[in-house]
């Protein structure tokens, strides 16, 4: 059902983008979550280093 709504809203050009996302969503979502975790980890580390100086 989600695919039908996205195809209708985004039109035929974006259908290829949606198909690519649905085929590779596990990899793409893992990259996004990994980047967010790295951002949280390095931000915490940077703030700890700044407070020690």
Secondary structure as UniProt FT lines:
FT   HELIX           2..23
FT   HELIX           25..52
//
